[in-house]
Amino acid sequence: MNLKQENKSMKKFQKLNKEEVANLLDKVLFKTFFHELEWQEFLEKEFKWLKFEHYLYKDEALLSFGKVGSKLISLPFCEYGGPLPLRWDINWEEFSKDVLKEFDNIKIKFHPQILRFLEVGSLKSLKIKGPTCTYWIDNLDKLNEDALFSSFRLSTKQRIRKGSKEDLLISKCKSKKDLKEFYSIYVKTMKKNKTVCFPVQVFEFLWQKSLESEIVDFLIIKHQGKVISGIVILFYSDIAHYYLSAMDQKYVRKNKLNPMYFVLWEEIKKIASSRKANTFDFGGTKIGSGLEEFKRGWSTKKYPIWTIESGQMAQEKLRESKLRNVWGLLPDFLVKIISPYIIKYRL
């Protein structure tokens, strides 16, 4: 690339400092919890191998990346990223070509809401990958409780009713003891799935935010005084995002009951009645996984998570690695210790 071409290219992507980013975040038409500087600064502080970079695209959009080695990910530690729109009808095809020309080894995962601001034409004709999807309950303000419940799959309704008859206590997580118990359940759950765990620092940050504000619901579920499950819901742009959860598999096997059905129904009812959000987002799911069946049962609408990708992603290597089998055999205390150092290979 000669100097003239380089200058022309760089005009389309202007690198920003944090003050400029903060100013633009106040002006974008849509943003998520994960785009906020407070979240990104926390991640940079806890994980020295992660740095964030921000670019203004043609005065049209704010594009944020987490830099992990040679990779640029929009955004790490979540299902979603993408360019935050500063105006409507951004040309998707032009943006796609420009970003692939400008950056190497990238992954940009688009929040479905961002597509509303893009001039996308026929998605089938675009060179994009969508290995994951999400399921939403839309228009919560237009659905009364009875109509919403009636719309669920029969098996979902049966599991909710069964959970309501159990001695399950749902409450905000208010103590470090309960947080520690929930995180231990999460570690066991992730080991069972042969998936690298989020480090405990992520849980501690979200828990603290839940105590300070209304943008995070950090809930625990107890049975006979013992923590058996937990769930973290994030709120942004009129969306309630089901971000993290885990449950005690010993309790599930013993009682033949998945407590998450009852807990989610109670949370969805509360959100709908309070008008705290108009959409309940069940979070990202790998297409073809068993979780898709669970999420379909809530009378949800499926949305693709479109992805622009270039270069070899370390996450793909990890999924193919035989080390995943070893991960499930490690003792819990060791998993907790090494997670902050190897989570980068899951991003």
C-alpha positions as CSV (number, residue, x, y, z in Angstrom):
1,M,0.0,0.0,0.0
2,N,1.5,3.3,-1.0
3,L,1.4,6.5,1.1
4,K,-1.6,7.9,-0.8
5,Q,-3.6,4.7,-0.4
6,E,-2.7,4.5,3.3
7,N,-3.8,8.1,4.0
8,K,-7.1,7.4,2.1
9,S,-7.7,4.2,4.1
10,M,-6.8,5.8,7.5
11,K,-9.3,8.6,6.9
12,K,-12.0,6.0,7.1
13,F,-10.8,4.7,10.5
14,Q,-9.7,7.4,13.0
15,K,-8.1,6.0,16.2
16,L,-9.6,7.6,19.3
17,N,-8.5,8.3,22.8
18,K,-10.8,7.5,25.8
19,E,-12.1,11.1,26.1
20,E,-13.2,11.0,22.5
21,V,-14.8,7.6,23.0
22,A,-16.7,8.8,26.0
23,N,-18.0,11.7,24.0
24,L,-19.2,9.5,21.2
25,L,-20.8,7.0,23.5
26,D,-23.2,9.8,24.6
27,K,-24.1,10.3,20.9
28,V,-24.5,6.8,19.5
29,L,-28.0,5.5,18.6
30,F,-27.5,2.2,20.3
31,K,-25.0,0.6,22.7
32,T,-24.6,-2.4,25.0
33,F,-23.3,-2.9,28.5
34,F,-20.1,-4.3,26.9
35,H,-19.3,-1.1,25.0
36,E,-19.2,1.0,28.2
37,L,-15.7,2.3,29.2
38,E,-16.2,1.2,32.8
39,W,-16.5,-2.4,31.8
40,Q,-13.6,-2.2,29.4
41,E,-11.3,-0.4,31.9
42,F,-12.1,-3.1,34.4
43,L,-11.1,-5.9,32.0
44,E,-7.9,-4.1,31.1
45,K,-7.0,-3.7,34.8
46,E,-7.6,-7.3,35.6
47,F,-6.2,-8.9,32.4
48,K,-2.9,-7.3,31.4
49,W,-2.9,-9.2,28.1
50,L,-6.1,-7.3,27.0
51,K,-6.1,-3.8,25.6
52,F,-9.0,-1.9,24.0
53,E,-8.7,0.1,20.8
54,H,-11.4,2.4,19.4
55,Y,-12.0,3.8,15.9
56,L,-14.4,6.3,14.4
57,Y,-15.6,5.0,11.0
58,K,-16.3,7.9,8.6
59,D,-18.2,9.9,11.2
60,E,-20.8,7.2,10.9
61,A,-20.0,4.6,13.7
62,L,-17.8,3.9,16.7
63,L,-16.0,0.6,16.4
64,S,-14.4,-0.9,19.5
65,F,-11.9,-3.8,19.6
66,G,-10.4,-5.8,22.4
67,K,-6.8,-6.6,21.4
68,V,-5.5,-10.0,22.5
69,G,-2.1,-10.7,21.0
70,S,-2.5,-10.2,17.3
71,K,-6.3,-10.6,17.5
72,L,-8.9,-7.8,17.4
73,I,-12.2,-8.9,18.9
74,S,-15.4,-6.8,19.0
75,L,-16.0,-7.5,21.8
76,P,-14.4,-10.1,24.1
77,F,-16.2,-11.5,27.1
78,C,-19.6,-11.3,25.4
79,E,-21.7,-12.5,22.4
80,Y,-21.9,-9.1,20.9
81,G,-19.9,-6.2,19.5
82,G,-20.1,-4.3,16.2
83,P,-20.0,-0.7,15.1
84,L,-22.2,1.5,17.2
85,P,-24.2,3.7,14.8
86,L,-24.0,7.5,14.9
87,R,-26.6,7.7,12.1
88,W,-29.1,5.5,10.2
89,D,-28.5,3.6,7.0
90,I,-24.8,2.8,7.2
91,N,-23.7,0.9,4.1
92,W,-23.0,-2.6,5.4
93,E,-21.2,-3.8,2.2
94,E,-18.9,-0.8,2.2
95,F,-18.2,-1.1,5.9
96,S,-17.4,-4.8,5.5
97,K,-14.9,-4.2,2.7
98,D,-13.3,-1.3,4.5
99,V,-12.8,-3.1,7.8
100,L,-11.3,-6.2,6.2
101,K,-9.0,-4.0,4.2
102,E,-7.9,-2.0,7.2
103,F,-7.5,-4.8,9.9
104,D,-6.1,-8.3,10.0
105,N,-7.1,-11.2,12.2
106,I,-10.4,-9.7,13.4
107,K,-13.8,-10.9,14.7
108,I,-16.8,-8.6,14.8
109,K,-20.0,-10.0,16.2
110,F,-23.0,-7.9,15.5
111,H,-25.7,-7.3,18.0
112,P,-29.0,-7.9,16.1
113,Q,-30.2,-4.4,17.0
114,I,-27.2,-2.9,15.2
115,L,-28.5,-4.3,11.9
116,R,-31.5,-1.9,12.2
117,F,-29.1,0.9,11.5
118,L,-27.4,-0.7,8.6
119,E,-28.3,-0.6,4.9
120,V,-27.8,-4.4,4.5
121,G,-29.8,-5.4,1.4
122,S,-30.0,-9.2,1.1
123,L,-28.1,-10.8,3.9
124,K,-27.7,-14.0,1.9
125,S,-25.6,-12.3,-0.6
126,L,-23.0,-11.0,1.9
127,K,-19.8,-12.8,2.9
128,I,-20.5,-13.2,6.5
129,K,-20.5,-16.1,9.0
130,G,-23.1,-16.7,11.6
131,P,-22.1,-19.7,13.8
132,T,-24.2,-18.4,16.7
133,C,-27.7,-17.1,17.2
134,T,-29.8,-15.6,20.0
135,Y,-33.4,-16.0,21.0
136,W,-35.6,-13.1,22.2
137,I,-39.0,-12.4,23.8
138,D,-39.9,-9.2,22.1
139,N,-42.6,-6.6,23.0
140,L,-43.0,-7.5,26.7
141,D,-45.1,-4.3,27.2
142,K,-47.7,-5.7,24.9
143,L,-48.0,-9.1,26.5
144,N,-50.0,-9.8,29.7
145,E,-48.8,-12.5,32.0
146,D,-51.4,-15.1,31.1
147,A,-51.0,-14.7,27.4
148,L,-47.2,-14.9,27.7
149,F,-47.3,-18.0,29.8
150,S,-49.9,-19.6,27.4
151,S,-47.5,-19.1,24.5
152,F,-44.8,-21.2,26.0
153,R,-44.1,-24.8,24.9
154,L,-46.0,-27.3,27.1
155,S,-42.9,-28.9,28.5
156,T,-41.7,-25.4,29.5
157,K,-44.9,-24.6,31.3
158,Q,-44.8,-28.0,33.1
159,R,-41.3,-27.3,34.4
160,I,-42.2,-23.8,35.6
161,R,-45.2,-25.2,37.5
162,K,-43.0,-27.9,39.1
163,G,-40.4,-25.4,40.1
164,S,-43.1,-23.2,41.7
165,K,-44.1,-26.0,44.0
166,E,-40.5,-26.5,45.3
167,D,-39.0,-24.7,48.2
168,L,-37.0,-22.3,46.0
169,L,-36.0,-18.9,47.3
170,I,-34.9,-16.3,44.8
171,S,-33.1,-13.2,46.1
172,K,-30.4,-10.7,45.2
173,C,-26.9,-11.9,46.0
174,K,-25.9,-9.8,49.0
175,S,-23.0,-11.6,50.6
176,K,-19.5,-12.7,49.5
177,K,-20.3,-16.2,50.9
178,D,-23.2,-16.6,48.5
179,L,-21.2,-15.2,45.6
180,K,-18.4,-17.8,46.4
181,E,-20.9,-20.7,46.5
182,F,-22.4,-19.6,43.2
183,Y,-19.0,-19.3,41.5
184,S,-18.1,-22.8,42.7
185,I,-21.3,-24.1,41.0
186,Y,-20.4,-22.2,37.8
187,V,-16.9,-23.7,37.7
188,K,-18.3,-27.2,38.0
189,T,-20.9,-26.5,35.3
190,M,-18.2,-25.2,32.9
191,K,-15.9,-28.1,33.6
192,K,-18.8,-30.5,32.8
193,N,-19.2,-28.7,29.4
194,K,-15.4,-28.7,28.9
195,T,-15.4,-24.9,28.6
196,V,-12.9,-22.5,30.0
197,C,-14.4,-20.5,32.9
198,F,-14.8,-16.8,33.2
199,P,-12.4,-15.8,36.1
200,V,-14.0,-14.9,39.4
201,Q,-13.0,-11.3,38.9
202,V,-15.8,-10.9,36.3
203,F,-18.4,-12.2,38.8
204,E,-17.1,-9.9,41.5
205,F,-17.3,-6.9,39.2
206,L,-20.9,-7.7,38.2
207,W,-21.9,-8.4,41.7
208,Q,-20.6,-5.1,42.9
209,K,-22.4,-3.3,40.1
210,S,-25.6,-5.0,41.2
211,L,-25.2,-3.6,44.7
212,E,-24.6,-0.1,43.3
213,S,-27.0,0.2,40.4
214,E,-30.1,-1.2,38.6
215,I,-28.1,-2.2,35.4
216,V,-27.3,-5.6,36.8
217,D,-29.5,-8.2,38.5
218,F,-27.3,-10.7,40.3
219,L,-29.6,-13.3,41.7
220,I,-29.1,-16.5,43.7
221,I,-31.5,-19.4,44.2
222,K,-31.5,-21.3,47.4
223,H,-33.1,-24.6,48.4
224,Q,-33.4,-25.3,52.1
225,G,-30.8,-22.6,52.8
226,K,-28.2,-23.8,50.3
227,V,-27.3,-22.0,47.1
228,I,-28.2,-24.3,44.2
229,S,-28.2,-21.8,41.3
230,G,-27.6,-18.3,40.2
231,I,-28.2,-15.9,37.3
232,V,-26.9,-12.6,36.0
233,I,-29.1,-10.3,33.9
234,L,-27.7,-7.1,32.3
235,F,-29.9,-4.1,31.3
236,Y,-29.1,-1.8,28.4
237,S,-31.1,0.0,25.6
238,D,-34.5,-1.5,26.8
239,I,-33.0,-5.0,26.7
240,A,-32.7,-7.5,29.6
241,H,-29.7,-9.7,28.6
242,Y,-29.5,-13.2,30.2
243,Y,-25.7,-13.2,30.5
244,L,-24.5,-15.9,33.0
245,S,-26.0,-18.7,35.0
246,A,-25.2,-22.0,36.6
247,M,-26.9,-24.7,38.6
248,D,-25.9,-27.5,41.0
249,Q,-26.2,-30.7,38.9
250,K,-26.4,-32.8,42.1
251,Y,-29.6,-30.9,43.0
252,V,-31.0,-31.3,39.4
253,R,-30.3,-35.1,39.4
254,K,-31.7,-35.6,42.9
255,N,-34.9,-33.6,42.4
256,K,-35.3,-34.2,38.7
257,L,-35.8,-30.5,38.4
258,N,-34.1,-27.7,36.4
259,P,-34.7,-24.6,38.6
260,M,-33.8,-22.2,35.8
261,Y,-37.3,-22.5,34.3
262,F,-39.0,-21.2,37.4
263,V,-36.3,-18.5,38.0
264,L,-36.4,-17.2,34.5
265,W,-40.2,-17.0,34.5
266,E,-40.2,-15.1,37.8
267,E,-37.5,-12.7,36.4
268,I,-39.4,-12.2,33.0
269,K,-42.6,-11.4,34.9
270,K,-40.9,-8.9,37.1
271,I,-39.2,-7.2,34.1
272,A,-42.4,-7.0,32.1
273,S,-44.5,-5.6,35.0
274,S,-41.9,-3.0,35.9
275,R,-41.3,-2.0,32.3
276,K,-37.6,-2.2,33.0
277,A,-37.0,-3.7,29.6
278,N,-39.1,-4.5,26.5
279,T,-37.0,-7.4,25.3
280,F,-35.7,-10.4,27.1
281,D,-32.5,-11.7,25.4
282,F,-31.7,-15.3,26.2
283,G,-28.1,-14.7,25.1
284,G,-25.8,-16.2,22.4
285,T,-26.1,-19.9,21.5
286,K,-24.1,-22.0,19.2
287,I,-26.3,-23.1,16.3
288,G,-27.2,-26.8,16.6
289,S,-26.6,-27.0,20.4
290,G,-29.0,-28.4,22.9
291,L,-29.5,-24.9,24.4
292,E,-31.5,-23.9,21.3
293,E,-34.3,-26.3,22.2
294,F,-34.4,-24.8,25.7
295,K,-34.7,-21.3,24.4
296,R,-37.3,-22.1,21.7
297,G,-39.6,-23.3,24.4
298,W,-40.2,-19.7,25.6
299,S,-42.1,-18.6,22.5
300,T,-39.0,-16.7,21.4
301,K,-37.9,-15.2,18.0
302,K,-34.5,-16.4,16.6
303,Y,-32.0,-13.8,15.5
304,P,-28.6,-14.6,13.9
305,I,-25.5,-13.1,15.3
306,W,-23.7,-12.1,12.1
307,T,-20.0,-12.2,12.2
308,I,-17.2,-10.7,10.1
309,E,-14.1,-12.7,10.5
310,S,-10.5,-12.8,9.1
311,G,-7.4,-14.8,10.1
312,Q,-7.2,-17.9,12.2
313,M,-9.0,-17.4,15.5
314,A,-7.5,-19.0,18.6
315,Q,-11.0,-19.9,19.8
316,E,-11.4,-22.3,16.9
317,K,-8.1,-24.0,17.7
318,L,-9.2,-24.4,21.3
319,R,-12.5,-26.0,20.3
320,E,-10.6,-28.6,18.2
321,S,-7.9,-29.2,20.9
322,K,-7.8,-32.4,22.9
323,L,-6.9,-30.3,25.9
324,R,-10.6,-29.7,26.3
325,N,-10.9,-33.3,27.6
326,V,-8.1,-32.6,30.1
327,W,-9.9,-29.4,31.3
328,G,-12.8,-31.4,32.6
329,L,-10.6,-33.6,34.8
330,L,-8.7,-30.8,36.6
331,P,-9.6,-30.1,40.3
332,D,-11.8,-27.1,40.9
333,F,-9.2,-25.1,42.8
334,L,-6.7,-25.4,40.0
335,V,-9.3,-24.3,37.4
336,K,-10.0,-21.2,39.5
337,I,-6.3,-20.4,39.6
338,I,-5.5,-20.8,35.9
339,S,-8.7,-19.4,34.4
340,P,-7.5,-15.7,34.3
341,Y,-4.5,-16.8,32.3
342,I,-6.1,-19.1,29.7
343,I,-9.4,-17.4,29.2
344,K,-7.8,-15.5,26.3
345,Y,-7.9,-18.7,24.3
346,R,-11.7,-18.8,24.6
347,L,-12.4,-15.3,23.4
